[in-house]
Each structure stands twice: as C-alpha cells, then as structure tokens.
Amino acid sequence: MTLEELNLHFYAVEQLNSAKDRLESMHTFLRAQSLDGMPQSSGDHRKVEQLSILIDQQKREVARMEKIVRASAPAVESFIRSIPDNRTAQIFSLRFIAGYEWQQVAEIIGGKNTENSVKSQCYRYLQSGAD
C-alpha cells in the first residue's frame, strides 16, 4: 500500500468526520430553534424549513462519505494488520483509520514521541517496502 492510497483514505475519513460534525451542529441549532418556547414569526418558520432541507442534504453527504470510507477501509485495515511491529501498526491505525492528526498520534503513543517521530516511523516503514 502506498502513502498516496493511505492518504486518500485518511482524507475521506477526515471529510466524513467533518460532515458528521456539521450535521450534528445543524441538528443542535434546529432543536434550539424549535424548543425555545418563544412565538415564532412566519420568517422563522421559513428558516427552520430551509435548515431542514440543508439537514437532509447533509445526511446524504454523510451517507456518500460513509460509502467511500467503507470501500477503502478493508484494504487499509488489511495492510495495517500485516505490519509486524505493534507500535508501528498502532501509529498507522491511529492516523489512517481513526483519522488523528500526527500530533495527536504522538500524544496517544506516549513516551517522548513527537509529531515528527511518529510521522518518520510511518514513512520509514512505507519506504522499506515492507508491505
């Protein structure tokens, strides 16, 4: 598996997470608009209606991104399972499956790891051709 293939999956996961966050924000805003107990003008009703339409569009976007992630996940997961070193496999999993940024991966791995050290370990493994 190449870095390009892994990055394509990572970006899909990142886009999916962003789409889910936007959808949740829309739902939260809609609940706040509907439950504030205040009388609503006809203009407010129209805004809620428009937001409902946007929520439906966002749901479709989430479903589309989930399909893309599901399509590429088996190959990425299989590649990661083939990595003999547990720590290296964990780095790949945190980055490319869970979608963490390099700094977050370093913090989760712990020790004296830095963003550069975990990134370098990943890139060294890929350059070694050990897949």
N, C-alpha and C positions, 0 to 999 in steps of 0.2 A: 504494500500500500504506500502511496506517495503522500508527501506533505500536502500537495495540492488537493488530493482526494479527502484527506483528513480535514483540511481547512474548509472545503466545501460543506462537509457535514457540520463542522463547528459553526459556520455562518448560518446554516439552516436552523440549527438548534438555537442560536442567538436570535434569529428573526422570529422563531416560534415563541420564545420566551418574551420577547418584546410585544408580539401580537397578543399574547395572553395577558400581559400587564395592561396594555391599552384596553382590552376588553373588560378586565376587572375594574379599571378606572371608570369606564363608561357605565358599568352596572352600578358602581358605588354612587356616581353622580345622579343616575336615574332614580335610584332608591331615595336619595336625599331630596330630589325634586318632588317625588311622589308622596313622601311621608312627612313633609314639613308642617302639615296641618293648616297652612295658610290658604286663603282663597286664591284661585289661580285665574288669570285672565286668559282670553282666547289665544293671545300670543304665546303664553306659557305652554298651552296645550299643543300648539304647533311645534314649539321647540322640543317638547317631550316626544312628539311623534317623529320628528326628524332624527332625534337621538336614537329612537327605537330602530329606525331604518339603518342608521350607522352601526348599531349594535349587531343587527343581522348581517351586514356586510363584513363586520369584523369577525363574527363567528365563522363565516365562510372562509375568511383569510386564515384563521386559526386551523380550520379543518384542512385547508390546502397545504399549509406548512407542516402539519402533523403527518400528512401523506408523504411529503418529501423526506421528512426525517425518518419515518418508518421504512422508506425504501432504501435509504443508505445505511441505516443503523446495523443491520445484520453483518455487513462486510466489515464495518468499523469494529464492532464488538468481537467478531471472529479474529480479526487482526490483533486486537488487544489481548485476547485470551491466548494467543500464540506467543506472546512476549514472555520469555522465561523468567526474567527478573521481576519480582513482585513490585518493587518500588517504581521501576520504570513503567510497568503496566498500570500502576495506580496513577502516575503522572498523566499518562495517555487517557485514562478513563476520566479523570477529573477535568481535563482540558476538553477532550473531544466528545465525550458522552454527556457529562454533567454541564459543560459549557462555561466553566470558570475561566476567568482571566488568569494570565500567568502568575501575577502577584498573589492571587487567591490560592492557586495551586501550591505555591511555595509555602504560604501560611498553613495550609492544611497538612502538607507533608511534614512540616515542622523542622526541628533541628535548626541548623544555621543556613537552611536553604533560602535562596533569593530567587527573584523572578528570573534572572539570567541563568542561575544554576539549573533550575528545572527545565527551562527552555533549551539550554545547551544539552542536557541529558536526552531530551526528546530528539533533538536534531542529530546528535551523535548516533543514537540508535538507528534512526532512519538512514543516515549516511553509511552505516556499517553494512547495509543491505540485509540485515538480519530480520527478514520477514518470511 
